Amino acid sequence: MSIVRSLLTLAAVTTAAAVLAGCETVPMGATGPSGPAPFNAADFGWSSAQGRGAIEGRVDYRRDGQAFACTGSVALTPDTPYTRARFRTLYGSTDRAAIPEAIVRARTVADPNADYRSFVRSATCRDGAFDFVGLPAGGWFIIAPVSAGGDRVVLMRRVDIRNGRIAVTLP
């Protein structure tokens, strides 16, 4: 009798687990399901065109009373499903961020070997200023490494270009 009761209990538990598994929900973020977006070169195609848009940029990042200066080039990356998911992972935002470089480098992204570099534009930052010209209309991510002493921080900001010049100050 106890074997029959055990089998019935096991059957009931198994059935309940199967029903509950069918009700599982997928976490949703503000921009849709979380998780990686596959790299697709076609998503970047628009960004290769010449346009009438331009960015006049300036870095004015300070922390604890200390001014940070540009270190190296400023990158301009097209906003695509892949880069949006990547930057959400690296910077915790797809709008703007100021994250220590060591933290950004320690984070793992899906498909880290996807080569989108040919779509990224670069500008030299001189005296805290940088320029991008000839941009097609669309969404872009500005990425600027800055430092003060030994502290390196990566600034990220998303901008929309429409066919004119915009002024952007980072942070």
N, C-alpha and C positions, 0 to 999 in steps of 0.2 A: 504494500500500500504506500509506503513512504517513497519508493522508487517512482511510482506513478505520480505522486504529489510533486516530487522534485522535477520530473519531466514536464509536468504542467506548468510549474512555476518558471522553469527555464524557457518554455515556449512563450509564456506571457511576457517575460522580460525581453526576449528577443524581438517579439512583435512590437512592443512599446518602443524599443530602441530604433527599429526600422521606421516606425511612424515619426518619431522625433527627428531622425536624420533627414527625412523628407522635408521637414520644416526649417532646416538650417538656413540662416540668413547670411548674406555676404555684406561685410562692412562697406558702407558708402561714405566717400568724402564729399567735400563741397563741390568738387568737379567730377564726381562719378566714382566708379569703383576704384579702390586703391589697388596698387600693383603696377607692374611694369607695362610700358607701352612698347611694342616692338619697333625697332629701327626700320624706317622705310624711306629710302632716298627720295622717293616721289613727293613726300611731305615737305621736303626742303626746296623743291624746284622753284617756287615763287621767289625765294630769297636771292637767287642768282641774277635776277633781272636788274637792269639799271632803272632807277627811279629818280624822282625829284625831291625825295625826303633827305633830311640831314639831322644830325645830333650835334649840338654844341655842348660838350660835357665839361664838368668841373668836379673835382674831388675836394670835399670839405668835411672829412671825417675826424672826429675827436672823441677820445675816451679818457675819462679820469683827468681832464684838463690837458691832455697831451694830443698834439696834432699829428695825424698820420699822413704820410706822403705816398704818392704812387710809386710802385716798384715794378718796372717793366711795362708790358703792353696791356692795353685794355681790350677785351674781347667783346664782340657783338655776335650773339648767337640767335638764329631764327627761333621763334616760338612754334614748336611742332608738338604733337602728342608725345613723341619720344623725349624731347628736351624738357618739356613740362614735367613729365614723370621723373626724369633724371634730376632736375633741379629741386623738385619737391623733396627728394631723398637727400641730396647733398646739402641744401640750404634750409630745409624745413618750411619752405614757402615758395610760391611762384609769383610773388609780388615784389618783395624786397627783403634783404637780409644783410647782416654783418656778422660773419662767423670766423672764428680763428681758423687759419689755414690747416693746422694739424687736425682739427675736427672734420673739416671737409675731406681731407685726404684719407681719414680713417673710415669714412662711410663707404658702404658697398652699394653699387648700383647694378641693376639688371643689365645684361649685355654690355659690360664695360669695354669690350673690344669693338663696338660699333663705331665705324669711322665717319664721323660727320664733320671733321675738321675742314674739309674743302668748302664747307658752307659758312664757316666762322670767319668774320672779318676782324681785323686787328688794327689798332691805332696806338701810336706812341703817346704816352702821357708825359707832357713837359710842363713843369711848373704848375702841376695840378690841373692841367687842362688837356682835353682830347677832342677830336672831331671825327665824325663819320659823314661822308657825303655820298650822293648817288644811290640812296636807299629806296627800294620799292616799299610801297605801303604794306603795313603788317605789324605784327607783334614781334618784339625783339627783347633779348635779355642782355644787359650790360654786365660784364664781370670785370672787376678791377681789384687787383691785389694791392694792398697798402701796408705800410709798416711804420713803426716808431720804435727805434732801438731794435730790440730782438723780437718784438711782437709783430707777427704778420697776420693780417686779417684779409678775408676776401669779401668784397662788397658785391652784392647782386641786386639788380633792379630791373623790373620789366617795364618797357615803354611801348607805346603805340605810335607808329609813324603814319602820317596821312600825306601828303605831298608837299610838305613844307618843312621849315627848320624848327626844331624844338630845342629848348635849353633844359638841361638836366643837371642837377647837383646831387652828387652822392654824398651822404647816405640817402 
